[in-house]
Amino acid sequence: MRVECDRCLVYAAPIGCGLKLYQDLITVNMKSKIKLILGDCLEEIKNIPEESVDLLVSDPPYNQGYHYSGYHDVLDEQDYRELLYRVLEGKRSCIIHYPEQTIEILAKLNIGKLGEVVSWVYPSNTAKQSRLITWWGCKPDFRKIGQEYRNPADKRIAKRIAEGKKARAYDWWLVNQVKNVGKKDNPHPCPMPIEIIRRILLSTTEIGDTILDPFMGSGTTGVACKELGRNFIGIEIDKNYFEVAKRRIESACAGW
Ligand SMILES: C[S@@+](CC[C@H](N)C(=O)[O-])C[C@H]1O[C@@H](n2cnc3c(N)ncnc32)[C@H](O)[C@@H]1O
């Protein structure tokens, strides 16, 4: 089923592709509902009932002067606080952000109890090689995203390893940034690596949950939702990025 208008696109997508990524995920005969909105999330979010969203997942604009094609990433500090507050207020959320610049703002916004903090670290030649992922008003369950033990020589866990068991995910995630940014297929200046969003979704949501990304950019959260059988609502203010997101989400899982 597919309904389209010039500002809003709604369609239902077959899912099940998550099976290829994570073997313990069983998704059969389900539909992932996707709704993409071109507009300012401050306005559009008013039309989305709070109770219809299970988790907000987003990397909001960092207010660090990023060169987006339309949006100017240099808000006055008070306007930036207001933007984050009005979008995050009353929702369970998982936010990816710069550490020093944003944690102080988020902590003072009264957007729920801080449930978990993970450092996303990535190799680069710049001074900044990490960002924070923080959960507000909710907690992930890291047993759902096992990983290899970091210290397999530890005798206490030898038996577990022999039994094929894994560690729960640790609180730092080594995931490369998206390379070749600016290429034709995704002109967004800072797309999120999809692996980050997969881990957030798998540890914090269930199949059939509805995820909102009010700063959708090129649609990475939507792609991961479609792969993993989550419903998705995405809002993006920039028409170019909206079109990229639409294309990426439409073609996600095609042929699986
Ligand atoms: C850090 S980027 C998100 C990148 C995205 N996660 C991806 O993987 O491509 C933030 C995005 O928020 C958008 N944006 C900024 N203000 C907005 C607003 N008021 N409403 C909707 N989108 C907005 C920007 O155009 C930008 O694409």
The ligand as a Tripos MOL2 file, in Angstrom:
@<TRIPOS>MOLECULE
LIG
   27    29     1     0     0
SMALL
NO_CHARGES

@<TRIPOS>ATOM
      1 C1         22.9980   15.5320   12.0440 C.3       1 LIG1
      2 S1         21.9060   15.6080   10.7020 S.3       1 LIG1
      3 C2         21.0900   14.0170   10.7330 C.3       1 LIG1
      4 C3         21.8000   12.9940    9.8790 C.3       1 LIG1
      5 C4         21.0580   11.6770    9.7630 C.3       1 LIG1
      6 N1         21.0730   10.9430   10.9960 N.3       1 LIG1
      7 C5         21.6200   10.8150    8.6270 C.2       1 LIG1
      8 O1         22.0290    9.6680    8.8980 O.co2     1 LIG1
      9 O2         21.6740   11.2940    7.5060 O.co2     1 LIG1
     10 C6         20.6460   16.7080   11.2590 C.3       1 LIG1
     11 C7         19.5730   17.0050   10.2120 C.3       1 LIG1
     12 O3         18.5320   17.7960   10.8340 O.3       1 LIG1
     13 C8         17.9530   18.6160    9.8290 C.3       1 LIG1
     14 N2         17.1800   19.6820   10.5260 N.ar      1 LIG1
     15 C9         17.6740   20.7810   11.1680 C.ar      1 LIG1
     16 N3         16.6720   21.4950   11.7210 N.ar      1 LIG1
     17 C10        15.5200   20.8300   11.4390 C.ar      1 LIG1
     18 C11        14.1440   21.0700   11.7650 C.ar      1 LIG1
     19 N4         13.7700   22.1410   12.4810 N.pl3     1 LIG1
     20 N5         13.2210   20.1910   11.3390 N.ar      1 LIG1
     21 C12        13.6040   19.0870   10.6090 C.ar      1 LIG1
     22 N6         14.8800   18.8230   10.2650 N.ar      1 LIG1
     23 C13        15.8370   19.6700   10.6830 C.ar      1 LIG1
     24 C14        19.1580   19.0890    9.0080 C.3       1 LIG1
     25 O4         18.7820   19.5310    7.7170 O.3       1 LIG1
     26 C15        20.0330   17.8110    8.9980 C.3       1 LIG1
     27 O5         19.8200   17.0640    7.8130 O.3       1 LIG1
@<TRIPOS>BOND
     1     1     2 1
     2     2     3 1
     3     2    10 1
     4     3     4 1
     5     4     5 1
     6     5     6 1
     7     5     7 1
     8     7     8 2
     9     7     9 1
    10    10    11 1
    11    11    12 1
    12    11    26 1
    13    12    13 1
    14    13    14 1
    15    13    24 1
    16    14    15 ar
    17    14    23 ar
    18    15    16 ar
    19    16    17 ar
    20    17    18 ar
    21    17    23 ar
    22    18    19 1
    23    18    20 ar
    24    20    21 ar
    25    21    22 ar
    26    22    23 ar
    27    24    25 1
    28    24    26 1
    29    26    27 1
@<TRIPOS>SUBSTRUCTURE
     1 LIG1         1 GROUP 0 **** ****
